[in-house]
Each structure stands twice: as structure tokens, then as C-alpha cells.
Amino acid sequence: MKADKIIKNAKIFTADKNQPKATALVVKDGKFVYVGDEAGLSAYEGEVTDLGGKFIMPGIFDNHVHVTLPVGFAYAEESERFACNGKQEALDYMSDYIGKNPGRKCYRFILEKKCLNGETLTKEDLDAICPDAEMQIQEAEFHSVWVNSRVLRRHGITDETPDPVPGLSVYERKDGKLTGYIIEGSAEVRIILDGSMDLSDEQIDAALQAWIDFSTSHGVSAVFDAGIPGFNEFHEKVYDRLKKMDQEGKLPVYVDGCYVIAANWQAEEGLKELKRFREKFNTEHLKVHTMKIFMDGTQKIHTAAMVTPYVDVPEKGATAFNKEDLAALMVKLNAEGLDLHMHTVGSAASRVALDAVEIARKELGDKFTMKVTCAHLEVQDDADLDRFAKLGVIANFTPWWHAGNYKVWASWLGEERARKLFRCKTLWDSGALVTWSCDNVVFAFEVWNPFLGMEVGMTRQITEKTNAPAFTRGEALPSEDQRMSVEQMLLGYTINGARQLGVEAVKGSITAGKDADFLVFDNDLLTAEHAGFSYNMPTDVYFAGKKVN
């Protein structure tokens, strides 16, 4: 048989449990047609490449990214990031900045909530320093925003406007009056992405090309795009451009998309729209078959839903669905051949998800075939750890988060829970399907690096040896028993990722008959030092048998 590419003398990590290792492969028409030892190459004709022992692995799956949301951020008016010590220092800084930069339509800032030392900003505070223009301060985790009265008026948000998701996504009020603090995505995203619907096709394509260039250089061949809460119009606008790119042969990354909802009252319309998305976006490298739900928020601003309260405030957070309503939605999704992916940071959020799966499975029995994924999983209650495997729920972690300041976590959760963060190894060992992701909402590609995720997944720390921004460094979390092996990181980023997206029959491993997505490295990843692993980069990246980097 005449082949397009023949490789020998390689160290191949196949991610195929039936043939974990190989030394040779053959590609024809974008597919692997042979994987094995060099003796089998005699059946193929063509130029043979001797790799001299170089390392090969399958293309990387990043199973929770945001492709569409960062496009909007890429063109948002410039935001000034700053730190302070208390509310008054924050107001003084912003007032001085506005005075030195007069005439803007909108002033945007980024600030860690902790910098306010427990105080809060109000729209009256912001009106006083910015009466003649709009002003917004994005909390650095991008899950809440402070705005002045001009922003509220233009968006038609009044004291009578109902909260999008009571208890979770809210317009904060005091004595029934808006304070100007808006919490969680379905309430805030339209504000922070203001004007994004006016972006031209050329602008969107340029932002997407930056992401494609990053992906092809780092070996990312497939992603799950986790969407935009509360702004599916812009989400669809970007998908239109991805579809166009794919039709023109310009999308060398497989994109598995979604439709986002954030509350039970959105479920019926969301199901209808998801079915429309599935039909509309169905090209070779762009598919949509998954509903995404933001079940809770974040630990930092205490909107993550917890089984037991935080220790610094007597709150548990709230979930977007209760278990009965979520189970009912699962039954409907399952009937349509659709899947479900959920943001579940806190222990109560994933418990509701697990409970709902249990209810739906009991009702449907063997007819339950949908894939259910819980993402992030920062805190899990001990009682729920073995339920992922038993119920077939996929656990998606963002491993570059698996390092940090233990003292801060302990101040929120108490020492016992802070010592039990991100228990990915426990879930892996239980038999659950575990996948990895980079989750970030802006195209700050340093933290999108999958090899950063691999390093921190193995070491549980970010040090001066790590290829990561300085702000991510901190003491190692006291959870050494949750460190993963390099093989587990590679499997989670390859075949496990393919299984989450339901494409394991054609992608995710170096197996005859599958798409020829593979990476070549000068060094052997299986024996590479864990500290500094994040500096690894493929020398050659192949997508469907074609070199794309």
C-alpha cells in the first residue's frame, strides 16, 4: 500500500490500552493505517522518516475552555488592573486614573475583591468619582462586577429587576435598593462584553486565529468550548465564524461546542436552542451536542455551593437547579441524544448533579446513554467521592489550579477541607473517567498551556522553575497524595478527553483507523523532569495527517 507518511524508530505513547507502546506508524488519507513495530512497515510504500528515538503522543484534548467568550474580551475597552489596601485607596486610585485619562465613554478596572479588606464598593461611590461616564470594576476572577448608575440605567436594570438566578446570579441590593454590585455570569456578562455584537467578521476571525495559532503550536487538537452564560447571541456569532473557517479548511482544531443556560426557567428554551445549534453547527471540525449549566459560582466570592458552610461567613451558596428539576432535564436531553456539562466548583453543586443522575438512571435504566460531566470540582464531600464511577459521571479538572495559597483556602473552608482540595487522584483510582482542561476566559495563553497543566497535576505546585505567570506561584497545597503520574496526565489529555466528547472511535489515541492527530517531541515526556515540565513543546504537530505548526 502506498502511504502518505511512514515513521520508524520512534517512542510512541499511543494512549491505546490494547497497544500502549509502538515504534512505528503509517498515515494515509488523514488516518493511521498502521501502528506497531518496524517489521510491519514492509507492507507500505513511501518515504520513511527515521525519528531517531523521538517521542510521539496523540493530539491533546482540552476539555473545558472558552473559545467564544475571550473573543469579546479581546476587543473590550482597555481595563486597568490594580491592587490596593482597602476601599478608600481603591477609590483614590481610580479617581486619579480617571482624572489623568479624561473623555472616555467607559472606564474599566480589574480588582481582587480581597483588596477591599471586607469593605464594599457601591454605585454611589463610583458615581462620585465618575459622574459623566460609565464605570465598571471587574472582579479579577470574572464572576462579579461593580458598576455605576450610568451602566445600570443603560442596561435597564432597576430596583425591580428580578435576579436571573435567585441566590446565585443576583443584582445585590441593600434595603431593596441596588448597590451596583452584580454577581455571577448570567447577570454580568452582557455588561462586560458590551459592544461585542458590533464586532466585524474580520475582528472575530483575527481573535480566533490567535487561539488557533496557540493551539497548533502546543499540540491542542480538540477542545470542549464551555460557552458564555447569559449571552448566547454573541456565542452563536462566533460559532458562525468557526463554521465558516471550517468550511474553508482553516480550522485545524476539533471544536466540541455547547449551548449555555443558568437556571431551570431557561431549560425549555435552552433545549430548543441546543437542538437548533446541533443542526446548524455540524461541520467536520465543529459539532454541538452538549448543554452547559453554571450550577454554582466560585470559592473566592463564596458563590460556590457547599454541603457545609464556609468558615468565614455563615453561608453555603446556592445551586442553579435542584436535583429533581435537573433530573427532569437530563431525561429530556437523553431522549434527544444530547449531553450535559456542568460548572460544579462546590461540594453541593456536584452532589446535586450526582443525585440528579441517580434519579434519571433509576427512571431510564439502560436507556440512560448521555454523557454527564462535572467540571472544576474544587471541593468534594467524602460521601460523594465513589459516586462518580458508580454513576458514570465524568470528572473534569483544571490542573494548573491545583497549587495555591493553603492559608487563603483554609480561611474560607477551614483546615480540614483545605487539605482535601482537587481530589483528582482519588477519583481516578475509584475508576471514574477523569479529564483535564485549562479553563480561562481571556486569551492569556500562558495558562492555556497544557504542559503547565501536566506539570502542576504532577507536582501540585508552581515554582520559579514553572513556565507560568509569577502571580500563580504559591506554597504547595498539602495534598501530596493527589499528585498524578505523567501517564495519567497524558491519558487524561488524550483518550479520556475523546471519551468525554464521544469521539473515542475516531480520535484520542494512536490507533489504526483513527484520525492521524499526533505530536512529535525531541525529548521523552515519560522520563522528563516534573519540575519545569511546562516548558515542553512539540516540534511537529499533525492534524489529520497534515503538519499544522
C-alpha positions as CSV (number, residue, x, y, z in Angstrom):
1,M,0.0,0.0,0.0
2,K,1.3,3.5,-0.9
3,A,1.3,5.7,2.2
4,D,1.4,9.4,2.8
5,K,3.7,9.2,5.8
6,I,5.8,6.4,7.3
7,I,7.6,6.9,10.6
8,K,10.0,4.5,12.3
9,N,12.4,4.4,15.2
10,A,10.1,6.5,17.5
11,K,9.0,6.0,21.1
12,I,5.2,6.2,20.7
13,F,2.8,6.6,23.6
14,T,-0.4,5.5,21.9
15,A,-3.0,6.0,24.7
16,D,-4.4,2.8,23.4
17,K,-4.8,0.2,26.3
18,N,-4.7,-2.6,23.8
19,Q,-1.3,-1.5,22.4
20,P,0.2,1.1,24.8
21,K,3.5,1.4,23.0
22,A,4.8,1.3,19.5
23,T,7.9,2.3,17.5
24,A,6.4,2.8,14.0
25,L,3.3,4.3,12.4
26,V,1.8,4.8,8.9
27,V,-0.6,7.5,7.8
28,K,-2.8,7.6,4.7
29,D,-5.6,9.9,3.8
30,G,-5.5,11.6,7.2
31,K,-5.8,8.3,9.1
32,F,-3.4,6.0,10.9
33,V,-3.4,2.8,8.9
34,Y,-0.7,1.0,10.8
35,V,0.7,1.3,14.4
36,G,3.2,-1.2,15.7
37,D,6.8,-2.3,15.3
38,E,9.0,-1.7,12.3
39,A,8.6,-5.2,10.9
40,G,5.1,-4.3,9.8
41,L,6.3,-1.4,7.6
42,S,7.2,-3.8,4.8
43,A,3.6,-3.7,3.6
44,Y,3.8,0.0,2.9
45,E,5.4,2.1,0.2
46,G,6.7,5.7,0.6
47,E,9.4,7.8,2.1
48,V,10.3,6.6,5.5
49,T,11.2,9.1,8.3
50,D,13.6,7.8,10.9
51,L,12.9,9.8,14.1
52,G,16.0,8.6,16.0
53,G,14.0,7.7,19.1
54,K,12.0,10.9,19.3
55,F,8.7,10.8,21.4
56,I,5.3,10.7,19.8
57,M,1.9,11.1,21.5
58,P,-1.7,11.7,20.4
59,G,-3.1,15.2,19.9
60,I,-4.1,16.9,23.1
61,F,-7.7,17.3,24.2
62,D,-8.5,20.4,26.4
63,N,-11.9,19.5,27.7
64,H,-13.1,22.8,29.2
65,V,-12.0,26.0,27.5
66,H,-13.8,29.2,26.5
67,V,-13.2,29.9,22.8
68,T,-16.1,32.4,22.2
69,L,-16.0,34.4,25.4
70,P,-12.4,35.6,25.1
71,V,-13.1,36.9,21.6
72,G,-15.4,39.5,23.2
73,F,-12.8,40.3,25.9
74,A,-10.1,40.7,23.1
75,Y,-11.9,43.9,21.9
76,A,-13.3,45.3,25.2
77,E,-12.1,48.7,26.1
78,E,-8.8,48.6,27.9
79,S,-9.1,47.6,31.6
80,E,-6.7,48.9,34.3
81,R,-5.7,46.2,36.7
82,F,-4.5,47.4,40.1
83,A,-4.2,46.4,43.8
84,C,-5.0,48.4,46.9
85,N,-5.3,48.2,50.6
86,G,-8.9,49.0,51.4
87,K,-11.8,50.8,49.8
88,Q,-10.6,54.3,50.1
89,E,-7.3,53.5,48.5
90,A,-9.2,51.9,45.6
91,L,-11.4,54.9,45.1
92,D,-8.4,57.3,45.3
93,Y,-6.5,55.2,42.7
94,M,-9.4,55.1,40.3
95,S,-10.3,58.8,40.7
96,D,-6.7,59.7,39.9
97,Y,-6.7,57.4,36.9
98,I,-9.9,58.9,35.5
99,G,-8.6,62.4,36.1
100,K,-5.4,61.6,34.1
101,N,-7.4,59.9,31.3
102,P,-10.4,62.2,30.6
103,G,-13.1,61.9,27.9
104,R,-13.6,58.1,27.8
105,K,-17.1,56.7,27.3
106,C,-16.4,53.9,29.8
107,Y,-13.7,53.3,32.4
108,R,-12.9,49.7,33.2
109,F,-10.8,48.3,36.0
110,I,-9.9,44.9,37.4
111,L,-9.6,44.4,41.1
112,E,-9.3,41.4,43.5
113,K,-12.2,41.6,46.0
114,K,-9.9,40.7,48.8
115,C,-8.1,44.1,48.3
116,L,-11.1,45.8,49.8
117,N,-10.4,44.2,53.2
118,G,-14.0,43.2,53.8
119,E,-15.5,46.6,52.7
120,T,-17.6,47.0,49.6
121,L,-18.0,49.5,46.8
122,T,-21.4,50.9,45.9
123,K,-22.7,52.7,42.8
124,E,-22.8,55.9,44.9
125,D,-19.1,55.6,45.5
126,L,-18.5,55.1,41.8
127,D,-20.9,57.9,40.8
128,A,-19.0,60.3,43.0
129,I,-15.7,59.7,41.1
130,C,-17.1,59.1,37.7
131,P,-20.4,61.0,37.2
132,D,-20.1,61.7,33.5
133,A,-19.1,58.3,32.0
134,E,-19.8,54.6,32.6
135,M,-17.6,52.8,35.0
136,Q,-17.2,49.1,35.8
137,I,-14.8,47.2,38.0
138,Q,-14.4,43.6,37.1
139,E,-13.5,41.3,40.0
140,A,-10.3,39.5,38.9
141,E,-11.9,36.1,38.8
142,F,-14.5,37.4,36.2
143,H,-17.5,36.3,38.2
144,S,-18.7,39.6,39.5
145,V,-18.6,43.3,38.7
146,W,-19.2,46.7,40.3
147,V,-20.8,49.4,38.2
148,N,-22.0,52.9,38.5
149,S,-25.5,54.2,37.9
150,R,-24.9,55.0,34.2
151,V,-24.3,51.4,33.5
152,L,-27.4,50.2,35.3
153,R,-29.6,52.8,33.5
154,R,-28.3,51.9,30.0
155,H,-28.9,48.2,30.6
156,G,-32.4,48.9,32.1
157,I,-31.5,47.4,35.5
158,T,-33.7,48.8,38.2
159,D,-34.6,48.1,41.9
160,E,-37.5,46.0,40.5
161,T,-35.4,43.9,38.0
162,P,-35.6,40.2,39.1
163,D,-32.4,38.4,39.8
164,P,-31.5,36.0,37.0
165,V,-30.9,33.1,39.4
166,P,-32.0,33.9,42.9
167,G,-29.3,33.1,45.4
168,L,-26.7,32.6,42.8
169,S,-26.7,35.2,40.0
170,V,-28.0,38.4,41.5
171,Y,-28.1,42.1,41.5
172,E,-27.0,42.9,45.0
173,R,-29.5,45.0,47.0
174,K,-29.5,46.8,50.4
175,D,-32.9,47.7,51.8
176,G,-34.4,46.8,48.4
177,K,-32.1,49.2,46.5
178,L,-29.4,48.2,44.0
179,T,-25.9,48.6,45.3
180,G,-24.2,48.4,41.9
181,Y,-22.6,45.0,42.6
182,I,-23.6,42.3,40.1
183,I,-22.8,38.7,40.9
184,E,-22.2,35.8,38.5
185,G,-22.1,35.5,34.8
186,S,-25.7,35.4,33.7
187,A,-26.2,38.8,35.2
188,E,-22.8,40.4,34.4
189,V,-21.6,39.1,31.0
190,R,-23.7,41.4,28.8
191,I,-22.2,44.3,30.7
192,I,-18.6,43.3,30.5
193,L,-19.0,42.2,26.8
194,D,-20.9,45.4,26.0
195,G,-20.5,46.2,22.3
196,S,-19.3,42.8,21.2
197,M,-22.2,42.2,18.9
198,D,-20.8,45.1,16.8
199,L,-17.5,43.3,16.1
200,S,-16.8,42.7,12.5
201,D,-16.2,39.3,11.0
202,E,-12.6,40.3,10.4
203,Q,-12.1,41.2,14.1
204,I,-13.6,37.9,15.3
205,D,-11.5,35.9,12.8
206,A,-8.4,37.7,13.9
207,A,-9.0,36.8,17.6
208,L,-9.9,33.2,16.7
209,Q,-6.7,32.9,14.6
210,A,-4.6,33.9,17.6
211,W,-6.2,31.0,19.5
212,I,-5.7,28.6,16.6
213,D,-2.1,29.6,16.3
214,F,-1.6,28.9,20.0
215,S,-3.4,25.5,19.8
216,T,-1.5,24.3,16.8
217,S,1.9,25.3,18.3
218,H,1.1,23.5,21.6
219,G,-0.4,20.4,20.2
220,V,-4.0,21.0,21.2
221,S,-6.1,19.2,18.5
222,A,-9.5,19.2,20.2
223,V,-11.4,21.2,22.8
224,F,-14.7,21.4,24.5
225,D,-15.9,25.0,24.4
226,A,-17.7,25.8,27.6
227,G,-19.6,28.8,26.2
228,I,-20.9,32.1,27.5
229,P,-23.5,32.5,30.3
230,G,-26.3,34.8,29.5
231,F,-25.1,35.9,26.1
232,N,-25.8,33.1,23.6
233,E,-26.3,35.6,20.8
234,F,-22.6,36.5,20.8
235,H,-21.7,32.9,21.4
236,E,-23.6,32.0,18.2
237,K,-22.0,34.9,16.3
238,V,-18.5,33.4,17.0
239,Y,-19.6,29.9,16.1
240,D,-20.8,31.3,12.7
241,R,-17.2,32.3,12.1
242,L,-15.8,29.0,13.3
243,K,-18.2,27.2,10.9
244,K,-17.0,29.5,8.0
245,M,-13.4,28.7,8.9
246,D,-14.0,25.0,8.9
247,Q,-15.9,25.1,5.6
248,E,-12.8,26.9,4.1
249,G,-10.4,24.4,5.5
250,K,-9.0,26.8,8.1
251,L,-9.9,25.1,11.4
252,P,-7.2,22.6,12.3
253,V,-8.7,22.0,15.8
254,Y,-11.8,19.9,16.5
255,V,-14.3,22.1,18.5
256,D,-17.0,20.5,20.5
257,G,-19.4,23.2,21.4
258,C,-22.4,23.8,23.7
259,Y,-25.4,26.0,24.4
260,V,-25.4,27.6,27.9
261,I,-28.2,28.0,30.4
262,A,-28.1,29.1,34.0
263,A,-31.5,28.3,35.6
264,N,-34.4,26.0,35.4
265,W,-36.6,28.6,33.8
266,Q,-34.3,28.6,30.8
267,A,-34.4,24.8,30.3
268,E,-37.2,24.5,27.8
269,E,-36.0,27.3,25.5
270,G,-32.4,26.1,26.1
271,L,-33.3,22.6,24.9
272,K,-34.9,24.0,21.8
273,E,-31.9,26.2,21.0
274,L,-29.4,23.4,21.6
275,K,-31.2,21.3,19.0
276,R,-31.0,24.2,16.6
277,F,-27.3,24.6,17.3
278,R,-26.7,20.9,16.7
279,E,-28.3,21.2,13.3
280,K,-26.7,24.5,12.4
281,F,-23.1,23.8,13.6
282,N,-22.3,20.4,12.2
283,T,-19.2,20.6,10.0
284,E,-16.3,18.3,10.1
285,H,-14.5,20.0,13.0
286,L,-17.3,21.8,14.7
287,K,-20.1,19.9,16.5
288,V,-22.6,20.9,19.1
289,H,-24.4,18.3,21.2
290,T,-24.0,19.5,24.8
291,M,-25.9,21.7,27.2
292,K,-23.7,23.7,29.6
293,I,-25.0,24.7,33.0
294,F,-23.4,27.0,35.6
295,M,-24.5,25.1,38.6
296,D,-22.7,27.4,41.1
297,G,-20.0,30.1,41.3
298,T,-16.6,30.4,42.9
299,Q,-14.9,29.9,46.2
300,K,-13.3,33.4,46.1
301,I,-16.6,35.3,46.2
302,H,-18.4,32.5,48.1
303,T,-20.9,31.7,45.4
304,A,-19.7,28.1,45.1
305,A,-22.4,25.9,46.6
306,M,-21.2,23.9,49.7
307,V,-22.6,21.0,51.6
308,T,-21.4,22.7,54.9
309,P,-21.0,26.5,55.3
310,Y,-17.9,28.5,54.7
311,V,-16.0,29.2,57.9
312,D,-15.6,32.9,57.5
313,V,-19.2,33.6,56.7
314,P,-22.3,31.6,57.6
315,E,-23.2,30.9,54.0
316,K,-23.4,27.8,51.8
317,G,-24.0,29.3,48.4
318,A,-26.8,28.1,46.1
319,T,-27.2,25.9,43.0
320,A,-28.9,26.9,39.8
321,F,-31.0,23.7,39.8
322,N,-32.4,21.3,42.4
323,K,-31.9,17.6,41.9
324,E,-35.5,16.9,40.8
325,D,-35.5,19.6,38.1
326,L,-32.1,18.7,36.9
327,A,-33.0,15.0,36.6
328,A,-36.1,16.0,34.6
329,L,-33.9,18.0,32.2
330,M,-31.4,15.1,31.9
331,V,-34.3,12.8,30.9
332,K,-35.2,15.2,28.1
333,L,-31.6,15.7,26.9
334,N,-31.1,11.9,26.9
335,A,-34.2,11.4,24.8
336,E,-32.7,13.8,22.2
337,G,-29.3,12.2,22.2
338,L,-27.7,15.2,23.9
339,D,-25.1,15.6,26.6
340,L,-24.7,17.7,29.7
341,H,-21.6,19.6,31.1
342,M,-21.8,21.5,34.4
343,H,-19.7,24.0,36.2
344,T,-19.5,22.5,39.7
345,V,-17.0,24.1,42.0
346,G,-18.5,23.4,45.4
347,S,-19.4,20.1,47.0
348,A,-23.2,20.8,47.0
349,A,-23.1,21.6,43.3
350,S,-21.6,18.2,42.3
351,R,-23.8,16.4,44.9
352,V,-27.0,17.8,43.2
353,A,-25.6,16.7,39.9
354,L,-24.8,13.2,41.2
355,D,-28.2,13.0,42.8
356,A,-29.9,14.0,39.6
357,V,-28.0,11.4,37.6
358,E,-29.1,8.8,40.1
359,I,-32.7,9.8,39.7
360,A,-32.6,9.9,35.9
361,R,-30.8,6.5,35.8
362,K,-33.4,4.9,38.0
363,E,-36.1,6.2,35.7
364,L,-34.5,5.3,32.4
365,G,-32.4,2.2,33.3
366,D,-30.4,1.0,30.3
367,K,-31.9,3.8,28.2
368,F,-29.7,6.3,30.0
369,T,-26.9,6.9,27.5
370,M,-26.0,10.5,27.8
371,K,-22.6,11.8,28.9
372,V,-22.6,13.9,32.1
373,T,-19.5,15.9,33.0
374,C,-18.9,17.9,36.2
375,A,-16.1,20.5,35.8
376,H,-13.7,22.1,38.2
377,L,-14.6,20.0,41.4
378,E,-12.6,22.1,43.8
379,V,-14.2,20.7,46.9
380,Q,-15.9,17.3,47.2
381,D,-17.7,15.8,50.2
382,D,-16.2,12.5,51.3
383,A,-19.5,10.8,50.9
384,D,-19.6,11.6,47.1
385,L,-16.2,10.5,46.0
386,D,-17.1,7.0,44.9
387,R,-20.3,8.1,43.2
388,F,-18.7,9.4,40.0
389,A,-17.5,6.0,39.0
390,K,-20.7,4.2,40.1
391,L,-22.9,6.7,38.2
392,G,-20.7,7.1,35.2
393,V,-20.2,10.8,35.8
394,I,-17.1,12.3,34.1
395,A,-14.8,14.4,36.3
396,N,-13.1,17.3,34.6
397,F,-10.3,19.1,36.5
398,T,-8.3,22.2,35.7
399,P,-4.9,21.1,37.0
400,W,-3.0,24.3,36.8
401,W,-5.3,25.4,39.6
402,H,-4.0,22.6,41.8
403,A,-1.5,24.8,43.5
404,G,-2.1,27.8,45.6
405,N,-2.1,29.5,49.0
406,Y,-3.2,27.0,51.6
407,K,-3.8,29.7,54.2
408,V,-6.3,31.5,52.0
409,W,-8.2,28.3,51.3
410,A,-8.2,27.5,55.0
411,S,-9.6,30.9,55.8
412,W,-12.6,30.1,53.6
413,L,-13.1,26.4,54.2
414,G,-11.3,25.5,57.4
415,E,-8.1,23.4,57.6
416,E,-9.8,20.0,57.1
417,R,-11.5,20.9,53.8
418,A,-8.5,22.9,52.6
419,R,-6.4,19.8,52.9
420,K,-8.8,17.9,50.6
421,L,-8.9,20.1,47.5
422,F,-9.0,18.9,43.9
423,R,-9.1,15.2,44.7
424,C,-8.5,14.0,41.1
425,K,-6.2,11.1,42.1
426,T,-8.9,9.7,44.4
427,L,-11.5,9.9,41.7
428,W,-9.1,8.4,39.1
429,D,-8.3,5.5,41.5
430,S,-12.0,4.9,42.1
431,G,-12.5,4.1,38.4
432,A,-14.1,7.4,37.4
433,L,-13.3,8.9,34.0
434,V,-11.0,11.9,34.6
435,T,-10.2,14.6,32.0
436,W,-8.2,17.8,32.1
437,S,-8.6,21.4,31.0
438,C,-7.1,24.9,31.2
439,D,-10.3,26.9,31.7
440,N,-9.7,30.6,31.2
441,V,-11.9,33.3,29.9
442,V,-9.3,35.5,28.2
443,F,-6.6,34.7,25.6
444,A,-3.8,34.9,28.1
445,F,-2.2,31.9,26.7
446,E,0.5,31.3,29.4
447,V,-2.1,29.5,31.5
448,W,-3.7,27.8,28.4
449,N,-0.5,25.8,28.1
450,P,-1.5,22.1,28.5
451,F,2.1,21.3,29.7
452,L,1.6,23.7,32.6
453,G,-1.5,21.7,33.5
454,M,0.5,18.5,33.3
455,E,3.3,19.8,35.5
456,V,1.0,21.1,38.2
457,G,-1.1,18.0,38.0
458,M,2.1,16.0,38.9
459,T,3.7,18.4,41.4
460,R,0.7,20.3,42.9
461,Q,2.8,23.5,42.9
462,I,4.0,26.4,40.8
463,T,7.6,27.5,41.4
464,E,10.2,29.6,39.8
465,K,11.0,26.5,37.6
466,T,7.5,26.5,36.2
467,N,6.6,28.2,32.9
468,A,3.8,30.2,34.4
469,P,3.0,33.9,35.3
470,A,4.5,35.0,38.6
471,F,1.1,35.7,40.1
472,T,0.2,32.0,40.0
473,R,3.1,31.0,42.4
474,G,2.4,30.0,45.9
475,E,3.1,27.3,48.5
476,A,2.2,23.8,47.6
477,L,-1.2,22.6,48.7
478,P,-1.0,19.9,51.5
479,S,-2.4,17.2,49.3
480,E,0.6,15.3,48.0
481,D,-1.5,12.1,47.8
482,Q,-3.4,13.7,44.9
483,R,-0.3,14.0,42.6
484,M,-0.8,12.3,39.3
485,S,1.7,10.3,37.2
486,V,2.8,11.5,33.8
487,E,1.0,8.6,32.2
488,Q,-2.2,9.6,33.9
489,M,-1.8,13.2,32.8
490,L,-1.2,12.1,29.2
491,L,-4.2,9.7,29.2
492,G,-6.5,12.4,30.7
493,Y,-5.4,14.8,28.0
494,T,-5.9,12.3,25.2
495,I,-8.2,9.2,25.1
496,N,-10.1,10.2,28.2
497,G,-10.8,13.6,26.6
498,A,-12.0,11.9,23.5
499,R,-14.4,9.7,25.6
500,Q,-15.9,12.8,27.3
501,L,-16.7,14.2,23.9
502,G,-17.9,10.9,22.5
503,V,-15.3,10.8,19.7
504,E,-13.1,8.0,21.0
505,A,-13.9,5.9,17.9
506,V,-12.0,8.3,15.7
507,K,-9.7,10.4,18.0
508,G,-7.8,10.4,21.2
509,S,-5.3,7.6,20.6
510,I,-2.7,6.5,18.0
511,T,-4.7,3.5,16.7
512,A,-5.2,2.2,13.2
513,G,-8.3,3.6,11.7
514,K,-8.4,6.8,13.8
515,D,-7.6,10.4,12.7
516,A,-3.9,11.0,12.5
517,D,-3.6,13.7,15.1
518,F,-0.2,13.4,16.7
519,L,2.7,15.3,18.2
520,V,6.5,14.8,17.9
521,F,8.9,15.8,20.7
522,D,12.7,15.8,20.8
523,N,12.6,14.6,24.4
524,D,10.8,11.7,26.1
525,L,7.9,13.1,28.1
526,L,7.6,9.9,30.1
527,T,11.0,10.4,31.7
528,A,11.1,14.2,31.7
529,E,11.6,16.1,35.0
530,H,8.3,17.0,36.5
531,A,9.6,20.4,37.7
532,G,9.8,22.5,34.6
533,F,7.6,20.1,32.6
534,S,5.6,23.1,31.5
535,Y,8.5,24.2,29.1
536,N,7.9,21.2,26.9
537,M,6.7,21.9,23.3
538,P,6.1,19.7,20.4
539,T,8.5,20.2,17.4
540,D,5.9,18.9,15.0
541,V,2.1,18.9,15.2
542,Y,-0.1,16.8,12.9
543,F,-3.8,17.2,12.5
544,A,-5.5,14.6,10.2
545,G,-2.0,13.7,8.9
546,K,-1.0,17.2,7.9
547,K,1.6,19.2,9.7
548,V,0.0,22.4,11.1
549,N,2.6,24.1,13.2
